[in-house]
Amino acid sequence: MSLLYAVFVAPFVDMATAPAFFVEVLLGGVFAGLMYSLVALGFVLIFKASGVFNFAQGVMVLFAALTLVGLMERGAPVPVALVLTVAVMVALAFAIERLVLRPLVNQEHIILFMATIGLNFFLEGFGEMLWGANVKRLDIGVPDESFQVAGVLVNKLELSAAITAALLVAVLAVFFQRTRIGRALRAVADDHEAALSIGIPLKTIWVIVWAVAGIVAIAAGVMWGAKSGVQFSLSLLALKALPVLILGGFESVPGAILGGLIIGVGEKLGEVYWGPLVGGAIENWFAYVLALAFLLFRPQGLFGEKIIERV
């Protein structure tokens, strides 16, 4: 009886008796969830346009952050370093399309997936060779301190990161749904051959998509790097977006957003209110256990279409 109380009653009693603390935990989860959603959008954009599951997206986040902080360490002002980093990521997108995607057109999906794994290790090693392996501090001018609103502590850096992530997610959603290029991207995602037949340049679309994914990686790398330092564990942290994709669906922009929020809020609440019952560390495995449950009962995700095969 005491175990049932501890699991099913006590956490909700704690939430009710300390509402300000509960809101703080909830906000922390929302902030983290928006960051996961931002990284997941990079996966979604590339998968929708080219059918490629880009395993290297996490390392692209790391590589973008390393490039930015490396340029800043060499004396470049923040705006100049940011512009140069964008140029580097666009050039990287062009190189990936020309050297990786184009030679592998019409190959099996597993071959393209293995190519992105190779790209993952190449970018990790190349970034280490260029900028070194030490943890680097990234100062974007926003202090990592908290202020109080109605008894709730809000971290300035987390709030700035969340607002930036939310704006970028909104811009990408509008870009994908409302612009001419966005419609072309959706046409390519639906049917490559049909898109080519009506004059949509497939190779150009791929470059644009990888460039946008690179810019998303810059934003995510800057935000994570400013919070915890630019280090190689960032690539593993960015892979937390994989469970987000499983929850939301690999081709859904709204799914990436909602999936990120579910995982961000769920892991924070689980760690704080249920973590003491199991010795902690719920935050490390919550997302993957939830993703496993979805794979068992709804493998297409919340917004994915159910695949029906007739034999």
PAZAPA-4460 file (N, C-alpha, C; in steps of 0.05 Angstrom, whole numbers, plus 32768, in hexadecimal, padded with zeros to 4 digits):
% residues 311
    n_x    n_y    n_z   ca_x   ca_y   ca_z    c_x    c_y    c_z   seq   type   mol
   8011   7FE8   8000   8000   8000   8000   8011   8019   8000     1      M     A
   8027   8019   8010   8038   8030   8011   8046   8035   7FF7     2      S     A
   804D   801F   7FE8   805A   8022   7FCE   8047   802E   7FBA     3      L     A
   802E   8025   7FBA   801A   8031   7FA8   8016   804E   7FAE     4      L     A
   8016   8055   7FC8   8013   8071   7FD0   802A   8081   7FC5     5      Y     A
   8042   8077   7FC9   805A   8085   7FC1   805B   808A   7FA2     6      A     A
   8050   8076   7F93   8052   8078   7F76   803B   8088   7F6B     7      V     A
   8023   8084   7F74   800B   808F   7F67   7FFF   80A7   7F75     8      F     A
   8005   80AB   7F8E   7FF8   80C1   7F9D   800C   80D6   7FA6     9      V     A
   8022   80CE   7FB2   8035   80E1   7FBE   803F   80F6   7FAA    10      A     A
   8047   80EF   7F91   8050   8103   7F7E   803B   8118   7F78    11      P     A
   8022   8110   7F76   800D   8124   7F70   8007   8135   7F88    12      F     A
   800A   812A   7FA0   8008   813A   7FB8   801D   8150   7FB9    13      V     A
   8036   8147   7FB2   804C   815B   7FB1   8047   8171   7F9D    14      D     A
   803C   816A   7F86   8036   817E   7F71   8022   8192   7F7C    15      M     A
   800E   8188   7F8A   7FF8   8199   7F94   8002   81AB   7FAB    16      A     A
   8013   81A0   7FBC   801C   81B0   7FD3   8032   81C4   7FCD    17      T     A
   8040   81C0   7FB7   8055   81D3   7FAF   8051   81DA   7F91    18      A     A
   803C   81EA   7F8B   8036   81F0   7F6F   804C   8200   7F61    19      P     A
   8059   8212   7F6F   806E   8222   7F63   8085   8210   7F59    20      A     A
   808D   81FD   7F6A   80A2   81EB   7F62   809A   81D9   7F4A    21      F     A
   8080   81D1   7F4B   8076   81C1   7F35   8077   81D0   7F1B    22      F     A
   8070   81EA   7F1B   8071   81FB   7F03   808E   81FD   7EFA    23      V     A
   80A1   8200   7F0C   80BD   8202   7F05   80C6   81E9   7EF6    24      E     A
   80BE   81D2   7F01   80C6   81B8   7EF4   80B8   81B6   7ED9    25      V     A
   809F   81BE   7ED7   8090   81BE   7EBE   809E   81CF   7EA9    26      L     A
   80A5   81E8   7EB1   80B2   81FA   7E9F   80CD   81EF   7E95    27      L     A
   80DC   81E2   7EA8   80F5   81D6   7EA0   80F1   81C0   7E8B    28      G     A
   80DB   81B1   7E8E   80D5   819C   7E7A   80CD   81A8   7E5F    29      G     A
   80BE   81BE   7E60   80B6   81CB   7E47   80CE   81D6   7E38    30      V     A
   80E1   81E2   7E47   80F9   81ED   7E3B   8109   81D7   7E2E    31      F     A
   810D   81C1   7E3D   811C   81AA   7E32   810E   819E   7E1A    32      A     A
   80F3   819C   7E1C   80E4   8191   7E06   80E6   81A1   7DEC    33      G     A
   80E6   81BB   7DEE   80E9   81CC   7DD6   8104   81C7   7DC9    34      L     A
   8119   81C3   7DDA   8133   81BE   7DCF   8134   81A3   7DC0    35      M     A
   8127   818F   7DCC   8125   8175   7DBF   8116   8177   7DA4    36      Y     A
   8101   8187   7DA5   80F1   818B   7D8D   8101   8198   7D77    37      S     A
   8112   81AB   7D7E   8122   81B9   7D6B   8135   81A6   7D5C    38      L     A
   8142   8194   7D6C   8154   8181   7D60   8144   816D   7D4F    39      V     A
   812D   8164   7D59   811D   8151   7D4A   8113   815C   7D30    40      A     A
   810F   8176   7D2E   8106   8182   7D15   811B   817F   7CFF    41      L     A
   8135   817F   7D07   814A   817A   7CF3   8147   815F   7CE7    42      G     A
   8142   814B   7CF8   813D   812F   7CEE   8125   812F   7CDC    43      F     A
   810F   813B   7CE4   80F6   813A   7CD5   80F9   8147   7CBA    44      V     A
   8105   815E   7CB8   8108   816C   7C9F   8118   815B   7C8B    45      L     A
   812E   814F   7C93   813E   813F   7C81   812F   8126   7C79    46      I     A
   8122   8119   7C8C   8114   8100   7C86   80FD   8104   7C73    47      F     A
   80EE   811B   7C77   80D8   8120   7C66   80E0   8125   7C49    48      K     A
   80F6   8134   7C46   80FF   813D   7C2B   810E   8128   7C1C    49      A     A
   811E   8117   7C2A   8130   8105   7C1C   812C   80E8   7C24    50      S     A
   811B   80E3   7C39   8118   80C7   7C42   8130   80BD   7C51    51      G     A
   8143   80CE   7C58   815B   80C7   7C66   8158   80CC   7C83    52      V     A
   815D   80B7   7C94   815E   80BC   7CB1   817A   80C4   7CB8    53      F     A
   817E   80DE   7CBE   8198   80EA   7CC2   81A2   80E5   7CDE    54      N     A
   81B1   80CF   7CE1   81BC   80C8   7CFC   81D0   80DE   7D05    55      F     A
   81DA   80ED   7CF2   81EF   8101   7CF8   81E4   811B   7D03    56      A     A
   81C9   811E   7D06   81BE   8137   7D0E   81C8   8140   7D29    57      Q     A
   81CC   812D   7D3C   81D7   8134   7D56   81F3   813F   7D54    58      G     A
   8204   8133   7D43   821F   813D   7D40   821F   8157   7D31    59      V     A
   820B   815C   7D1F   8209   8176   7D12   8205   818C   7D27    60      M     A
   81F5   8186   7D3C   81F1   8199   7D52   820C   819F   7D5F    61      V     A
   821B   818A   7D65   8235   818D   7D71   8248   819D   7D5F    62      L     A
   8249   8195   7D46   825C   81A2   7D33   8255   81C0   7D2F    63      F     A
   823C   81C7   7D2E   8234   81E3   7D2C   823D   81F2   7D45    64      A     A
   8238   81E7   7D5C   8240   81F5   7D75   825F   81F7   7D77    65      A     A
   826D   81E2   7D6F   828B   81E3   7D70   8295   81F8   7D5D    66      L     A
   8289   81FA   7D45   8292   820E   7D31   828D   822A   7D3C    67      T     A
   8276   822F   7D47   826F   824A   7D52   8282   8252   7D68    68      L     A
   8285   8241   7D7C   8296   8248   7D93   82B4   8249   7D8A    69      V     A
   82BC   8238   7D77   82D7   8239   7D6D   82DE   8253   7D5F    70      G     A
   82CB   825D   7D4F   82CF   8277   7D42   82D0   828E   7D56    71      L     A
   82BE   828C   7D6B   82BE   82A0   7D80   82D9   82A0   7D8F    72      M     A
   82E4   8289   7D94   82FD   8287   7DA3   8314   8293   7D92    73      E     A
   8311   8294   7D78   8326   829F   7D67   8321   82BC   7D60    74      R     A
   830F   82C9   7D70   830C   82E6   7D6F   82F5   82F0   7D5E    75      G     A
   82E5   82DF   7D53   82CE   82E8   7D43   82B8   82F1   7D55    76      A     A
   82AC   8309   7D50   8295   8311   7D60   827E   82FE   7D5C    77      P     A
   826B   82FD   7D70   8255   82EA   7D6F   8245   82EB   7D55    78      V     A
   823D   8304   7D4C   822D   8304   7D32   823D   82F9   7D1B    79      P     A
   8257   8300   7D19   8268   82F6   7D03   826B   82D8   7D05    80      V     A
   8271   82CE   7D1D   8274   82B2   7D21   825A   82A3   7D1A    81      A     A
   8243   82AE   7D20   822A   82A1   7D1A   8225   82A0   7CFC    82      L     A
   822B   82B6   7CEE   8228   82B6   7CD1   823B   82A2   7CC4    83      V     A
   8254   82A1   7CCD   8267   828E   7CC2   825F   8271   7CC8    84      L     A
   8253   826C   7CDF   824A   8251   7CE6   8233   8249   7CD4    85      T     A
   8221   825C   7CCE   820B   8256   7CBB   8216   824F   7CA0    86      V     A
   822A   825E   7C97   8237   8258   7C7D   8244   823D   7C7D    87      A     A
   8251   8236   7C93   825D   821B   7C95   8249   8205   7C93    88      V     A
   8232   8208   7CA1   821D   81F3   7CA1   8210   81F1   7C86    89      M     A
   820C   8208   7C78   8201   8207   7C5D   8215   81F9   7C4A    90      V     A
   822F   81FF   7C4D   8243   81F2   7C3C   8244   81D4   7C43    91      A     A
   8240   81CD   7C5C   823F   81B1   7C63   8227   81A3   7C56    92      L     A
   8210   81B1   7C56   81F8   81A6   7C49   81FD   81A0   7C2B    93      A     A
   820A   81B4   7C1E   8211   81B0   7C01   8223   8198   7BFD    94      F     A
   8238   8196   7C0F   824B   8180   7C0C   823D   8165   7C11    95      A     A
   822B   8164   7C25   821D   814A   7C2A   820C   8142   7C12    96      I     A
   81FE   8156   7C07   81ED   814F   7BEF   81FE   8145   7BD8    97      E     A
   8215   8153   7BD3   8225   814D   7BBC   8235   8133   7BC0    98      R     A
   823F   812E   7BD9   8252   8118   7BDD   8245   80FF   7BE9    99      L     A
   822E   8103   7BF7   8221   80EC   7C04   8207   80E4   7BF7   100      V     A
   81F4   80F8   7BF5   81DA   80F1   7BEB   81D9   80EB   7BCD   101      L     A
   81E6   80FC   7BBE   81E4   80F9   7BA1   81EF   80DE   7B97   102      R     A
   8206   80D4   7BA1   820F   80BA   7B98   81FE   80A3   7BA1   103      P     A
   81ED   80A8   7BB5   81DD   8092   7BC1   81C0   8094   7BBA   104      L     A
   81B9   80A4   7BA6   819D   80A6   7B9E   8192   808B   7B96   105      V     A
   817A   8085   7B9F   816C   806C   7B98   8178   8053   7BA5   106      N     A
   818A   8057   7BB8   8194   8040   7BC7   8181   803A   7BDE   107      Q     A
   8185   8022   7BEA   8174   801A   7C01   8177   802E   7C18   108      E     A
   8161   8030   7C28   8162   8043   7C3E   8178   803C   7C53   109      H     A
   817D   8022   7C56   8191   801B   7C6A   81AD   8024   7C61   110      I     A
   81B2   8026   7C47   81CB   8030   7C3D   81CE   804E   7C43   111      I     A
   81B9   805D   7C3F   81BA   8079   7C45   81BD   807E   7C63   112      L     A
   81AF   806D   7C73   81B2   806F   7C90   81CE   806A   7C99   113      F     A
   81DB   8055   7C8E   81F7   804F   7C94   8209   8066   7C8C   114      M     A
   8202   8073   7C76   8212   808A   7C6D   8211   80A1   7C81   115      A     A
   81FA   80A5   7C8D   81F8   80BA   7CA2   8206   80B3   7CBB   116      T     A
   8208   8099   7CC1   8218   8090   7CD8   8235   8096   7CD3   117      I     A
   823F   8091   7CBA   825A   8098   7CB3   825F   80B6   7CB5   118      G     A
   824B   80C6   7CAC   824C   80E3   7CAD   824E   80EC   7CCA   119      L     A
   823F   80DE   7CDC   823F   80E4   7CF8   825C   80E3   7D04   120      N     A
   8269   80CD   7CFF   8284   80C9   7D0A   8298   80DC   7CFC   121      F     A
   8294   80E1   7CE2   82A6   80F4   7CD4   82A4   8110   7CE0   122      F     A
   828C   811A   7CE4   8288   8135   7CEF   8293   8137   7D0B   123      L     A
   828F   8122   7D1B   8299   8122   7D36   82B8   8124   7D37   124      E     A
   82C5   8113   7D26   82E2   8114   7D25   82EC   812E   7D19   125      G     A
   82DF   8137   7D04   82E8   8150   7CF6   82E5   8168   7D09   126      F     A
   82CF   8169   7D18   82CB   817E   7D2B   82E0   817E   7D41   127      G     A
   82E7   8166   7D4B   82FC   8164   7D5F   8317   816C   7D54   128      E     A
   831C   8165   7D3B   8336   816D   7D2F   8338   818B   7D2B   129      M     A
   8322   8198   7D24   8322   81B5   7D1F   8323   81C5   7D39   130      L     A
   8312   81BE   7D4C   830D   81CF   7D63   8316   81C3   7D7E   131      W     A
   831F   81AA   7D7E   8328   819E   7D97   8311   8190   7DA6   132      G     A
   8318   8180   7DBA   8304   8170   7DC8   82FD   817A   7DE3   133      A     A
   8309   8191   7DEC   8303   819C   7E06   82E8   81A8   7E07   134      N     A
   82DC   81A8   7E1F   82C2   81B5   7E24   82C6   81D3   7E20   135      V     A
   82B5   81DF   7E10   82B8   81FC   7E0A   82A0   820B   7E16   136      K     A
   82A5   8222   7E21   828F   8232   7E2C   8285   8244   7E16   137      R     A
   826A   8245   7E14   825E   8256   7E00   824D   826B   7E0E   138      L     A
   8255   8284   7E0A   8247   829B   7E17   8237   82AA   7E02   139      D     A
   821D   82A9   7E03   820C   82B7   7DF0   8200   82D1   7DFB   140      I     A
   820A   82D9   7E12   8202   82F2   7E1E   81E9   82F0   7E30   141      G     A
   81DF   82D8   7E35   81C8   82D4   7E46   81D1   82C6   7E5F   142      V     A
   81CF   82D2   7E77   81D9   82C6   7E8F   81CA   82AD   7E97   143      P     A
   81D8   8299   7EA2   81CB   8281   7EAB   81C2   8285   7EC8   144      D     A
   81AE   8295   7ECC   81A4   829B   7EE6   8185   829D   7EE5   145      E     A
   8179   829D   7EFC   815C   829B   7EFE   814F   82B4   7F09   146      S     A
   8137   82B9   7F02   8127   82CF   7F0E   810C   82C3   7F16   147      F     A
   80FE   82D2   7F27   80E6   82C7   7F33   80CD   82D5   7F27   148      Q     A
   80B9   82C4   7F20   80A0   82CF   7F16   8089   82C0   7F25   149      V     A
   807B   82CF   7F35   8064   82C4   7F45   806E   82AC   7F56   150      A     A
   8086   82AE   7F61   8090   8298   7F72   809D   8282   7F62   151      G     A
   809E   8284   7F48   80AA   826F   7F37   80C5   8278   7F2C   152      V     A
   80DA   8268   7F30   80F5   826F   7F26   80F6   8267   7F08   153      L     A
   80FF   827B   7EF8   8102   8276   7EDB   811E   827D   7ED3   154      V     A
   812C   826A   7EC6   8147   826E   7EBE   8148   827F   7EA4   155      N     A
   8158   8294   7EA4   8159   82A6   7E8D   8163   8298   7E74   156      K     A
   8178   8288   7E77   8184   827A   7E60   8171   8266   7E55   157      L     A
   8163   8257   7E66   8150   8243   7E5D   8138   8250   7E4F   158      E     A
   812F   8267   7E5A   8119   8275   7E4F   8120   8280   7E33   159      L     A
   8138   828C   7E31   8141   8296   7E17   8143   8280   7E02   160      S     A
   814E   8269   7E0B   8151   8252   7DF9   8135   8248   7DF0   161      A     A
   8123   8246   7E03   8108   823C   7DFD   80F9   824F   7DE9   162      A     A
   80FC   8269   7DEE   80EE   827C   7DDC   80FA   827B   7DC0   163      I     A
   8115   8279   7DBE   8122   8276   7DA4   811A   825D   7D96   164      T     A
   811A   8247   7DA5   8112   822D   7D99   80F5   822E   7D90   165      A     A
   80E3   823A   7DA0   80C7   823C   7D98   80C3   824C   7D7F   166      A     A
   80D2   8263   7D7D   80D0   8274   7D65   80DA   8265   7D4D   167      L     A
   80F1   8257   7D50   80FC   8249   7D39   80EA   8232   7D30   168      L     A
   80DF   8224   7D43   80CC   820F   7D3D   80B4   821A   7D2D   169      V     A
   80AA   8231   7D37   8093   823E   7D29   809A   8246   7D0D   170      A     A
   80B1   8252   7D0A   80BA   825B   7CEF   80BD   8243   7CDC   171      V     A
   80C9   822E   7CE6   80CC   8216   7CD6   80B1   820A   7CCE   172      L     A
   809F   820A   7CE1   8084   81FF   7CDB   8076   820F   7CC5   173      A     A
   8078   822A   7CC7   806C   823B   7CB3   807B   8238   7C98   174      V     A
   8095   8237   7C99   80A5   8233   7C81   809D   8219   7C73   175      F     A
   8099   8204   7C82   8093   81EA   7C76   8077   81E9   7C6A   176      F     A
   8064   81F7   7C77   8048   81F6   7C6F   8040   820B   7C5B   177      Q     A
   804C   8223   7C5C   8041   823A   7C4E   8052   8243   7C36   178      R     A
   806C   823E   7C36   807D   8249   7C21   807F   8237   7C09   179      T     A
   8088   8242   7BF2   808A   8232   7BDA   809F   821C   7BDD   180      R     A
   80B5   8223   7BEA   80CA   820E   7BEE   80BF   81F9   7C01   181      I     A
   80B0   8201   7C15   80A5   81EE   7C28   8092   81DA   7C1A   182      G     A
   8081   81E5   7C07   8070   81D4   7BF8   807F   81C1   7BE6   183      R     A
   8096   81CB   7BDB   80A7   81BA   7BCB   80B3   81A3   7BDC   184      A     A
   80BA   81AA   7BF4   80C5   8196   7C07   80B1   8181   7C0C   185      L     A
   8098   8189   7C11   8083   8175   7C16   807D   8164   7BFE   186      R     A
   807F   8170   7BE6   807B   8161   7BCE   8091   814C   7BCA   187      A     A
   80A9   8154   7BCF   80C0   8141   7BCE   80BD   812B   7BE2   188      V     A
   80B3   8132   7BFA   80AF   811E   7C0F   809A   8109   7C06   189      A     A
   8085   8112   7BF9   806F   8100   7BF1   8078   80ED   7BDB   190      D     A
   8086   80F8   7BC6   808D   80E7   7BAF   80A4   80F5   7BA0   191      D     A
   80BC   80EA   7BA1   80D3   80F5   7B94   80CF   80F8   7B76   192      H     A
   80C5   80E2   7B69   80C2   80E1   7B4C   80AD   80F5   7B43   193      E     A
   8097   80F6   7B51   8082   8109   7B4A   808B   8126   7B4D   194      A     A
   809B   812B   7B61   80A6   8146   7B65   80B9   814E   7B4E   195      A     A
   80C9   813B   7B46   80DB   8140   7B2F   80CC   8145   7B16   196      L     A
   80B6   8136   7B12   80A6   8139   7AF9   8099   8154   7AF6   197      S     A
   8095   8162   7B0C   8089   817D   7B0A   809D   8193   7B0D   198      I     A
   80B7   818B   7B0B   80CC   819F   7B0A   80D9   81A8   7B24   199      G     A
   80D4   8199   7B3A   80E0   81A0   7B53   80FD   8194   7B53   200      I     A
   8111   81A6   7B57   812D   819C   7B57   8134   818D   7B70   201      P     A
   8135   8173   7B6F   8138   8162   7B86   8152   8168   7B95   202      L     A
   8168   816A   7B86   8182   816F   7B92   8183   8189   7BA1   203      K     A
   8177   819E   7B95   8176   81B8   7BA2   8166   81B7   7BBC   204      T     A
   8150   81A8   7BBB   813F   81A5   7BD3   814F   8197   7BE9   205      I     A
   815F   8183   7BE2   816F   8175   7BF6   8183   8188   7C03   206      W     A
   8190   8199   7BF3   81A3   81AC   7BFE   8195   81BF   7C11   207      V     A
   817D   81C9   7C09   816F   81DC   7C1A   8167   81CE   7C35   208      I     A
   815D   81B6   7C33   8155   81A8   7C4C   816C   81A3   7C5F   209      V     A
   8183   819A   7C54   819A   8195   7C65   81A5   81AF   7C70   210      W     A
   81A3   81C5   7C61   81AC   81DF   7C6B   819A   81E8   7C81   211      A     A
   817F   81E5   7C7E   816D   81ED   7C94   8172   81DC   7CAD   212      V     A
   8177   81C2   7CA9   817D   81B0   7CBF   8197   81B9   7CCD   213      A     A
   81AA   81C3   7CBD   81C3   81CE   7CC8   81BE   81E7   7CD9   214      G     A
   81AC   81F8   7CCF   81A6   8211   7CDE   8198   820A   7CF8   215      I     A
   8186   81F6   7CF7   8179   81EC   7D0F   818D   81E1   7D23   216      V     A
   81A1   81D3   7D18   81B7   81C8   7D29   81C7   81DF   7D36   217      A     A
   81CB   81F5   7D28   81D9   820C   7D34   81C9   8216   7D4C   218      I     A
   81AF   821A   7D49   819E   8224   7D5E   819F   8211   7D76   219      A     A
   819C   81F8   7D71   819C   81E4   7D87   81B7   81E3   7D94   220      A     A
   81CD   81E3   7D84   81E8   81E2   7D8F   81EE   81FA   7DA1   221      G     A
   81E6   8212   7D98   81EB   822A   7DA7   81DC   8229   7DC2   222      V     A
   81C3   8220   7DC2   81B3   8220   7DDB   81BD   820B   7DEE   223      M     A
   81C2   81F3   7DE4   81CC   81DE   7DF6   81E8   81E5   7E00   224      W     A
   81F9   81F0   7DED   8214   81F8   7DF4   8216   820E   7E09   225      G     A
   8204   8221   7E07   8203   8237   7E1A   81FC   822D   7E36   226      A     A
   81EB   8218   7E37   81E2   820E   7E51   81F6   81FB   7E5E   227      K     A
   8201   81E8   7E4E   8212   81D4   7E5A   822F   81D3   7E4F   228      S     A
   8236   81E7   7E3E   8250   81E7   7E32   8250   81D7   7E18   229      G     A
   8262   81DF   7E06   8264   81D0   7DEC   8277   81B9   7DF0   230      V     A
   826C   81A1   7DF0   827C   8189   7DF5   8270   8172   7DE4   231      Q     A
   827F   815D   7DE2   8277   8148   7DCF   825F   8138   7DD9   232      F     A
   8258   813A   7DF2   823F   812E   7DFC   8227   813B   7DF0   233      S     A
   8229   8152   7DE4   8213   8160   7DD7   8206   814E   7DC2   234      L     A
   8217   813F   7DB3   820C   812F   7D9E   81FA   8119   7DA9   235      S     A
   8201   810E   7DC1   81F0   80FA   7DCE   81D7   8106   7DD8   236      L     A
   81D9   811F   7DE3   81C2   812D   7DEE   81AE   8132   7DD7   237      L     A
   81B9   813A   7DC0   81A8   8140   7DA9   8199   8127   7D9F   238      A     A
   81A5   810F   7DA4   8197   80F7   7D9B   817F   80F0   7DAC   239      L     A
   817A   8100   7DC1   8161   80FD   7DD0   8149   8104   7DBE   240      K     A
   814F   8110   7DA7   813A   8116   7D93   812F   80FD   7D86   241      A     A
   813E   80E6   7D87   8134   80CE   7D7B   811A   80C4   7D87   242      L     A
   8118   80C2   7DA2   80FE   80BB   7DAE   80E8   80CF   7DA7   243      P     A
   80F0   80E9   7DA3   80DC   80FD   7D9B   80D0   80F6   7D80   244      V     A
   80E1   80ED   7D6E   80D8   80E5   7D53   80C5   80CD   7D54   245      L     A
   80CC   80BA   7D66   80BB   80A2   7D68   80A0   80AA   7D73   246      I     A
   809F   80BC   7D86   8085   80C5   7D91   8075   80D5   7D7D   247      L     A
   8082   80E7   7D6F   8073   80F9   7D5E   806E   80EF   7D42   248      G     A
   8080   80DD   7D38   807F   80D5   7D1D   8096   80E1   7D0D   249      G     A
   80A3   80D1   7CFC   80BB   80DA   7CEF   80B7   80F0   7CDA   250      F     A
   809E   80F4   7CD2   8099   8107   7CBC   8087   811E   7CC5   251      E     A
   8084   8122   7CDF   8070   8135   7CE9   807E   814C   7CF8   252      S     A
   807B   8164   7CEE   8085   817C   7CFD   8076   8180   7D17   253      V     A
   805B   8180   7D17   804D   8182   7D31   8054   816B   7D44   254      P     A
   8059   8153   7D39   8060   813D   7D4A   807B   8141   7D57   255      G     A
   808E   814D   7D49   80A8   8153   7D55   80A5   8167   7D6D   256      A     A
   8093   817A   7D69   808F   818E   7D7E   8082   8181   7D97   257      I     A
   806C   8173   7D92   805D   8167   7DA8   806D   8151   7DB5   258      L     A
   807B   8141   7DA5   808B   812C   7DB0   80A1   8136   7DC2   259      G     A
   80AE   814C   7DBA   80C2   8159   7DCA   80B8   8163   7DE5   260      G     A
   80A0   816F   7DE4   8094   8179   7DFD   808C   8162   7E10   261      L     A
   8081   814D   7E04   8079   8136   7E15   8092   812A   7E23   262      I     A
   80A7   8127   7E15   80BF   811B   7E20   80CD   812E   7E34   263      I     A
   80CF   8148   7E2C   80DB   815B   7E3E   80CD   815D   7E59   264      G     A
   80B3   8161   7E58   80A3   8163   7E70   80A2   8149   7E80   265      V     A
   809F   8133   7E72   809D   8119   7E7F   80B7   8112   7E8E   266      G     A
   80CE   8116   7E82   80E7   810E   7E8F   80ED   8120   7EA7   267      E     A
   80E5   813A   7EA5   80EA   814B   7EBC   80D8   8144   7ED4   268      K     A
   80BE   8140   7ECE   80AC   8139   7EE3   80B3   811E   7EEF   269      L     A
   80BB   810B   7EDE   80C2   80F0   7EE8   80DB   80F1   7EF9   270      G     A
   80EF   8101   7EF1   8108   8103   7F00   8103   810F   7F1C   271      E     A
   80F3   8124   7F1D   80EF   8132   7F36   80DC   8123   7F49   272      V     A
   80C6   8119   7F3F   80B1   810F   7F50   80B2   80F0   7F53   273      Y     A
   80BC   80E2   7F3F   80BD   80C5   7F42   80DA   80BA   7F43   274      W     A
   80ED   80CC   7F3D   8109   80C4   7F3D   8113   80B9   7F58   275      G     A
   810C   80C6   7F6E   8115   80BC   7F89   810B   809F   7F8F   276      P     A
   80F5   8097   7F83   80EB   807C   7F88   80FC   8066   7F7B   277      L     A
   810A   806D   7F65   8119   8059   7F56   8137   805F   7F55   278      V     A
   813F   8072   7F67   815C   8078   7F68   8165   808D   7F54   279      G     A
   8152   809C   7F47   8158   80B1   7F35   815F   80A8   7F19   280      G     A
   816A   80BA   7F09   8173   80B5   7EED   815C   80AF   7EDA   281      A     A
   8143   80B5   7EE2   812C   80B1   7ED0   8130   80C2   7EB6   282      I     A
   813C   80D9   7EBA   813F   80EB   7EA3   8150   80DF   7E8D   283      E     A
   8162   80CC   7E94   8173   80C0   7E80   8165   80AC   7E6E   284      N     A
   8151   809D   7E7A   8145   8088   7E6A   8127   808B   7E65   285      W     A
   811A   809F   7E70   80FD   80A3   7E6D   80F6   80A4   7E4F   286      F     A
   8104   80B5   7E40   80FD   80B9   7E23   80FE   809F   7E14   287      A     A
   8112   808E   7E1A   8115   8076   7E0A   8101   8060   7E12   288      Y     A
   80F9   805F   7E2B   80E5   804D   7E34   80CA   8055   7E28   289      V     A
   80C4   806F   7E28   80AB   8078   7E1C   80AB   8072   7DFD   290      L     A
   80C2   8076   7DF0   80C3   8070   7DD4   80BF   8052   7DCF   291      A     A
   80CA   8041   7DE0   80C6   8024   7DDE   80A8   801D   7DE0   292      L     A
   809B   802A   7DF2   807E   8025   7DF5   806F   802D   7DDC   293      A     A
   8077   8043   7DD0   806A   804B   7DB7   8070   8038   7DA0   294      F     A
   8088   802D   7D9F   808F   801A   7D8A   807F   8001   7D8D   295      L     A
   8077   7FFA   7DA6   8068   7FE1   7DAA   804A   7FE5   7DA3   296      L     A
   803F   7FFD   7DA9   8023   8001   7DA7   801A   8014   7D91   297      F     A
   802B   8027   7D8A   8025   803A   7D74   803F   8041   7D66   298      R     A
   804A   802F   7D56   8065   8033   7D4A   8066   804B   7D36   299      P     A
   804F   8053   7D2C   804F   806A   7D19   8050   8085   7D27   300      Q     A
   804E   8085   7D42   804F   809E   7D51   8033   80AB   7D52   301      G     A
   8032   80C2   7D5F   8019   80D0   7D64   800D   80DB   7D4A   302      L     A
   801E   80E4   7D38   8015   80F1   7D1F   801B   80E2   7D06   303      F     A
   8028   80CA   7D09   802F   80BA   7CF2   8017   80AB   7CE8   304      G     A
   8018   80A5   7CCE   8002   8095   7CC2   8007   8078   7CC6   305      E     A
   7FF2   8069   7CCD   7FF4   804D   7CD2   7FF8   803F   7CB7   306      K     A
   800D   802E   7CB6   8013   8020   7C9D   8003   8006   7C9C   307      I     A
   7FF4   8002   7C87   7FE4   7FEB   7C83   7FEE   7FDC   7C6A   308      I     A
   7FF7   7FC4   7C6E   8001   7FB4   7C57   7FED   7F9E   7C51   309      E     A
   7FE5   7F9C   7C39   7FD2   7F86   7C31   7FE2   7F70   7C22   310      R     A
   7FDD   7F58   7C2A   7FEB   7F41   7C1E   7FD6   7F2E   7C12   311      V     A
***
